[in-house]
């Protein structure tokens, strides 16, 4: 499963055809979207590598980049915590 915030066809996600191997895609921008996406699959482990890393985008929108990276991480972790099966 992959979470995608900005649908950029020039990113490695598409260039290296990772998107084709993803079970489904969802956005990081809403907690309940994260919860719904995680809950729809039998996920046991979350390996988070997501971040907005494009320098041009970060320079044009530093606040948006900060919010995307911090809020996206928080939403993913909170969704995993709420859906934990322990």
Chimera marker file (.cmm) of the C-alpha trace (Angstrom):
<marker_set name="trace">
<marker id="1" x="0.000" y="0.000" z="0.000" r="1" g="1" b="0" radius="0.5"/>
<marker id="2" x="1.267" y="3.482" z="-0.764" r="1" g="1" b="0" radius="0.5"/>
<marker id="3" x="0.248" y="6.898" z="0.489" r="1" g="1" b="0" radius="0.5"/>
<marker id="4" x="0.668" y="9.678" z="-2.059" r="1" g="1" b="0" radius="0.5"/>
<marker id="5" x="0.120" y="13.330" z="-1.241" r="1" g="1" b="0" radius="0.5"/>
<marker id="6" x="1.153" y="15.031" z="-4.478" r="1" g="1" b="0" radius="0.5"/>
<marker id="7" x="0.531" y="13.121" z="-7.651" r="1" g="1" b="0" radius="0.5"/>
<marker id="8" x="3.781" y="13.991" z="-9.485" r="1" g="1" b="0" radius="0.5"/>
<marker id="9" x="4.336" y="11.868" z="-12.612" r="1" g="1" b="0" radius="0.5"/>
<marker id="10" x="8.044" y="12.834" z="-12.607" r="1" g="1" b="0" radius="0.5"/>
<marker id="11" x="8.657" y="11.357" z="-9.148" r="1" g="1" b="0" radius="0.5"/>
<marker id="12" x="10.512" y="8.094" z="-8.613" r="1" g="1" b="0" radius="0.5"/>
<marker id="13" x="7.236" y="6.609" z="-7.388" r="1" g="1" b="0" radius="0.5"/>
<marker id="14" x="6.007" y="6.644" z="-10.978" r="1" g="1" b="0" radius="0.5"/>
<marker id="15" x="9.343" y="6.660" z="-12.825" r="1" g="1" b="0" radius="0.5"/>
<marker id="16" x="10.421" y="3.391" z="-11.242" r="1" g="1" b="0" radius="0.5"/>
<marker id="17" x="6.902" y="1.955" z="-11.514" r="1" g="1" b="0" radius="0.5"/>
<marker id="18" x="6.434" y="1.574" z="-7.755" r="1" g="1" b="0" radius="0.5"/>
<marker id="19" x="2.848" y="2.803" z="-8.121" r="1" g="1" b="0" radius="0.5"/>
<marker id="20" x="2.034" y="-0.252" z="-10.225" r="1" g="1" b="0" radius="0.5"/>
<marker id="21" x="3.036" y="-2.569" z="-7.370" r="1" g="1" b="0" radius="0.5"/>
<marker id="22" x="1.032" y="-0.724" z="-4.717" r="1" g="1" b="0" radius="0.5"/>
<marker id="23" x="-2.124" y="-2.448" z="-3.494" r="1" g="1" b="0" radius="0.5"/>
<marker id="24" x="-3.870" y="0.902" z="-3.202" r="1" g="1" b="0" radius="0.5"/>
<marker id="25" x="-3.016" y="4.554" z="-2.849" r="1" g="1" b="0" radius="0.5"/>
<marker id="26" x="-4.310" y="7.099" z="-0.374" r="1" g="1" b="0" radius="0.5"/>
<marker id="27" x="-3.446" y="10.623" z="0.703" r="1" g="1" b="0" radius="0.5"/>
<marker id="28" x="-1.815" y="11.627" z="3.971" r="1" g="1" b="0" radius="0.5"/>
<marker id="29" x="-3.813" y="14.800" z="4.370" r="1" g="1" b="0" radius="0.5"/>
<marker id="30" x="-6.693" y="13.449" z="6.478" r="1" g="1" b="0" radius="0.5"/>
<marker id="31" x="-6.501" y="11.172" z="9.512" r="1" g="1" b="0" radius="0.5"/>
<marker id="32" x="-9.645" y="9.244" z="8.647" r="1" g="1" b="0" radius="0.5"/>
<marker id="33" x="-8.432" y="8.654" z="5.069" r="1" g="1" b="0" radius="0.5"/>
<marker id="34" x="-5.290" y="7.097" z="6.552" r="1" g="1" b="0" radius="0.5"/>
<marker id="35" x="-7.360" y="5.015" z="8.953" r="1" g="1" b="0" radius="0.5"/>
<marker id="36" x="-9.685" y="3.845" z="6.187" r="1" g="1" b="0" radius="0.5"/>
<marker id="37" x="-6.778" y="2.881" z="3.910" r="1" g="1" b="0" radius="0.5"/>
<marker id="38" x="-4.907" y="1.028" z="6.662" r="1" g="1" b="0" radius="0.5"/>
<marker id="39" x="-8.081" y="-0.624" z="7.938" r="1" g="1" b="0" radius="0.5"/>
<marker id="40" x="-8.963" y="-1.878" z="4.446" r="1" g="1" b="0" radius="0.5"/>
<marker id="41" x="-5.837" y="-4.065" z="4.370" r="1" g="1" b="0" radius="0.5"/>
<marker id="42" x="-4.371" y="-6.603" z="6.765" r="1" g="1" b="0" radius="0.5"/>
<marker id="43" x="-1.390" y="-4.403" z="7.680" r="1" g="1" b="0" radius="0.5"/>
<marker id="44" x="0.877" y="-5.623" z="10.449" r="1" g="1" b="0" radius="0.5"/>
<marker id="45" x="3.892" y="-3.349" z="9.954" r="1" g="1" b="0" radius="0.5"/>
<marker id="46" x="4.225" y="0.295" z="8.934" r="1" g="1" b="0" radius="0.5"/>
<marker id="47" x="7.529" y="1.267" z="7.340" r="1" g="1" b="0" radius="0.5"/>
<marker id="48" x="7.321" y="5.021" z="6.829" r="1" g="1" b="0" radius="0.5"/>
<marker id="49" x="9.656" y="6.601" z="4.274" r="1" g="1" b="0" radius="0.5"/>
<marker id="50" x="7.318" y="9.302" z="3.038" r="1" g="1" b="0" radius="0.5"/>
<marker id="51" x="8.294" y="12.940" z="2.872" r="1" g="1" b="0" radius="0.5"/>
<marker id="52" x="8.143" y="15.805" z="0.447" r="1" g="1" b="0" radius="0.5"/>
<marker id="53" x="11.786" y="15.941" z="-0.662" r="1" g="1" b="0" radius="0.5"/>
<marker id="54" x="11.643" y="17.958" z="-3.876" r="1" g="1" b="0" radius="0.5"/>
<marker id="55" x="13.833" y="21.011" z="-3.277" r="1" g="1" b="0" radius="0.5"/>
<marker id="56" x="11.967" y="23.211" z="-5.751" r="1" g="1" b="0" radius="0.5"/>
<marker id="57" x="8.641" y="22.450" z="-4.109" r="1" g="1" b="0" radius="0.5"/>
<marker id="58" x="10.098" y="23.054" z="-0.639" r="1" g="1" b="0" radius="0.5"/>
<marker id="59" x="11.534" y="26.420" z="-1.691" r="1" g="1" b="0" radius="0.5"/>
<marker id="60" x="8.249" y="27.522" z="-3.264" r="1" g="1" b="0" radius="0.5"/>
<marker id="61" x="6.140" y="26.354" z="-0.320" r="1" g="1" b="0" radius="0.5"/>
<marker id="62" x="8.189" y="25.800" z="2.854" r="1" g="1" b="0" radius="0.5"/>
<marker id="63" x="5.162" y="25.916" z="5.161" r="1" g="1" b="0" radius="0.5"/>
<marker id="64" x="3.252" y="23.440" z="2.991" r="1" g="1" b="0" radius="0.5"/>
<marker id="65" x="6.300" y="21.167" z="2.929" r="1" g="1" b="0" radius="0.5"/>
<marker id="66" x="6.634" y="21.339" z="6.709" r="1" g="1" b="0" radius="0.5"/>
<marker id="67" x="2.928" y="20.674" z="7.215" r="1" g="1" b="0" radius="0.5"/>
<marker id="68" x="2.940" y="17.831" z="4.715" r="1" g="1" b="0" radius="0.5"/>
<marker id="69" x="5.909" y="16.092" z="6.316" r="1" g="1" b="0" radius="0.5"/>
<marker id="70" x="4.929" y="16.608" z="9.958" r="1" g="1" b="0" radius="0.5"/>
<marker id="71" x="1.162" y="16.273" z="9.649" r="1" g="1" b="0" radius="0.5"/>
<marker id="72" x="1.448" y="13.305" z="7.281" r="1" g="1" b="0" radius="0.5"/>
<marker id="73" x="3.721" y="11.471" z="9.690" r="1" g="1" b="0" radius="0.5"/>
<marker id="74" x="1.439" y="12.278" z="12.624" r="1" g="1" b="0" radius="0.5"/>
<marker id="75" x="-1.677" y="11.062" z="10.771" r="1" g="1" b="0" radius="0.5"/>
<marker id="76" x="0.003" y="7.829" z="9.733" r="1" g="1" b="0" radius="0.5"/>
<marker id="77" x="1.265" y="7.110" z="13.245" r="1" g="1" b="0" radius="0.5"/>
<marker id="78" x="-2.064" y="8.050" z="14.840" r="1" g="1" b="0" radius="0.5"/>
<marker id="79" x="-3.996" y="5.849" z="12.398" r="1" g="1" b="0" radius="0.5"/>
<marker id="80" x="-1.653" y="2.931" z="13.126" r="1" g="1" b="0" radius="0.5"/>
<marker id="81" x="-2.028" y="3.494" z="16.887" r="1" g="1" b="0" radius="0.5"/>
<marker id="82" x="-5.818" y="3.627" z="16.729" r="1" g="1" b="0" radius="0.5"/>
<marker id="83" x="-5.999" y="0.504" z="14.603" r="1" g="1" b="0" radius="0.5"/>
<marker id="84" x="-3.364" y="-1.485" z="16.525" r="1" g="1" b="0" radius="0.5"/>
<marker id="85" x="-4.328" y="-5.087" z="17.239" r="1" g="1" b="0" radius="0.5"/>
<marker id="86" x="-2.480" y="-5.795" z="20.474" r="1" g="1" b="0" radius="0.5"/>
<link id1="1" id2="2" r="1" g="1" b="0" radius="0.2"/>
<link id1="2" id2="3" r="1" g="1" b="0" radius="0.2"/>
<link id1="3" id2="4" r="1" g="1" b="0" radius="0.2"/>
<link id1="4" id2="5" r="1" g="1" b="0" radius="0.2"/>
<link id1="5" id2="6" r="1" g="1" b="0" radius="0.2"/>
<link id1="6" id2="7" r="1" g="1" b="0" radius="0.2"/>
<link id1="7" id2="8" r="1" g="1" b="0" radius="0.2"/>
<link id1="8" id2="9" r="1" g="1" b="0" radius="0.2"/>
<link id1="9" id2="10" r="1" g="1" b="0" radius="0.2"/>
<link id1="10" id2="11" r="1" g="1" b="0" radius="0.2"/>
<link id1="11" id2="12" r="1" g="1" b="0" radius="0.2"/>
<link id1="12" id2="13" r="1" g="1" b="0" radius="0.2"/>
<link id1="13" id2="14" r="1" g="1" b="0" radius="0.2"/>
<link id1="14" id2="15" r="1" g="1" b="0" radius="0.2"/>
<link id1="15" id2="16" r="1" g="1" b="0" radius="0.2"/>
<link id1="16" id2="17" r="1" g="1" b="0" radius="0.2"/>
<link id1="17" id2="18" r="1" g="1" b="0" radius="0.2"/>
<link id1="18" id2="19" r="1" g="1" b="0" radius="0.2"/>
<link id1="19" id2="20" r="1" g="1" b="0" radius="0.2"/>
<link id1="20" id2="21" r="1" g="1" b="0" radius="0.2"/>
<link id1="21" id2="22" r="1" g="1" b="0" radius="0.2"/>
<link id1="22" id2="23" r="1" g="1" b="0" radius="0.2"/>
<link id1="23" id2="24" r="1" g="1" b="0" radius="0.2"/>
<link id1="24" id2="25" r="1" g="1" b="0" radius="0.2"/>
<link id1="25" id2="26" r="1" g="1" b="0" radius="0.2"/>
<link id1="26" id2="27" r="1" g="1" b="0" radius="0.2"/>
<link id1="27" id2="28" r="1" g="1" b="0" radius="0.2"/>
<link id1="28" id2="29" r="1" g="1" b="0" radius="0.2"/>
<link id1="29" id2="30" r="1" g="1" b="0" radius="0.2"/>
<link id1="30" id2="31" r="1" g="1" b="0" radius="0.2"/>
<link id1="31" id2="32" r="1" g="1" b="0" radius="0.2"/>
<link id1="32" id2="33" r="1" g="1" b="0" radius="0.2"/>
<link id1="33" id2="34" r="1" g="1" b="0" radius="0.2"/>
<link id1="34" id2="35" r="1" g="1" b="0" radius="0.2"/>
<link id1="35" id2="36" r="1" g="1" b="0" radius="0.2"/>
<link id1="36" id2="37" r="1" g="1" b="0" radius="0.2"/>
<link id1="37" id2="38" r="1" g="1" b="0" radius="0.2"/>
<link id1="38" id2="39" r="1" g="1" b="0" radius="0.2"/>
<link id1="39" id2="40" r="1" g="1" b="0" radius="0.2"/>
<link id1="40" id2="41" r="1" g="1" b="0" radius="0.2"/>
<link id1="41" id2="42" r="1" g="1" b="0" radius="0.2"/>
<link id1="42" id2="43" r="1" g="1" b="0" radius="0.2"/>
<link id1="43" id2="44" r="1" g="1" b="0" radius="0.2"/>
<link id1="44" id2="45" r="1" g="1" b="0" radius="0.2"/>
<link id1="45" id2="46" r="1" g="1" b="0" radius="0.2"/>
<link id1="46" id2="47" r="1" g="1" b="0" radius="0.2"/>
<link id1="47" id2="48" r="1" g="1" b="0" radius="0.2"/>
<link id1="48" id2="49" r="1" g="1" b="0" radius="0.2"/>
<link id1="49" id2="50" r="1" g="1" b="0" radius="0.2"/>
<link id1="50" id2="51" r="1" g="1" b="0" radius="0.2"/>
<link id1="51" id2="52" r="1" g="1" b="0" radius="0.2"/>
<link id1="52" id2="53" r="1" g="1" b="0" radius="0.2"/>
<link id1="53" id2="54" r="1" g="1" b="0" radius="0.2"/>
<link id1="54" id2="55" r="1" g="1" b="0" radius="0.2"/>
<link id1="55" id2="56" r="1" g="1" b="0" radius="0.2"/>
<link id1="56" id2="57" r="1" g="1" b="0" radius="0.2"/>
<link id1="57" id2="58" r="1" g="1" b="0" radius="0.2"/>
<link id1="58" id2="59" r="1" g="1" b="0" radius="0.2"/>
<link id1="59" id2="60" r="1" g="1" b="0" radius="0.2"/>
<link id1="60" id2="61" r="1" g="1" b="0" radius="0.2"/>
<link id1="61" id2="62" r="1" g="1" b="0" radius="0.2"/>
<link id1="62" id2="63" r="1" g="1" b="0" radius="0.2"/>
<link id1="63" id2="64" r="1" g="1" b="0" radius="0.2"/>
<link id1="64" id2="65" r="1" g="1" b="0" radius="0.2"/>
<link id1="65" id2="66" r="1" g="1" b="0" radius="0.2"/>
<link id1="66" id2="67" r="1" g="1" b="0" radius="0.2"/>
<link id1="67" id2="68" r="1" g="1" b="0" radius="0.2"/>
<link id1="68" id2="69" r="1" g="1" b="0" radius="0.2"/>
<link id1="69" id2="70" r="1" g="1" b="0" radius="0.2"/>
<link id1="70" id2="71" r="1" g="1" b="0" radius="0.2"/>
<link id1="71" id2="72" r="1" g="1" b="0" radius="0.2"/>
<link id1="72" id2="73" r="1" g="1" b="0" radius="0.2"/>
<link id1="73" id2="74" r="1" g="1" b="0" radius="0.2"/>
<link id1="74" id2="75" r="1" g="1" b="0" radius="0.2"/>
<link id1="75" id2="76" r="1" g="1" b="0" radius="0.2"/>
<link id1="76" id2="77" r="1" g="1" b="0" radius="0.2"/>
<link id1="77" id2="78" r="1" g="1" b="0" radius="0.2"/>
<link id1="78" id2="79" r="1" g="1" b="0" radius="0.2"/>
<link id1="79" id2="80" r="1" g="1" b="0" radius="0.2"/>
<link id1="80" id2="81" r="1" g="1" b="0" radius="0.2"/>
<link id1="81" id2="82" r="1" g="1" b="0" radius="0.2"/>
<link id1="82" id2="83" r="1" g="1" b="0" radius="0.2"/>
<link id1="83" id2="84" r="1" g="1" b="0" radius="0.2"/>
<link id1="84" id2="85" r="1" g="1" b="0" radius="0.2"/>
<link id1="85" id2="86" r="1" g="1" b="0" radius="0.2"/>
</marker_set>
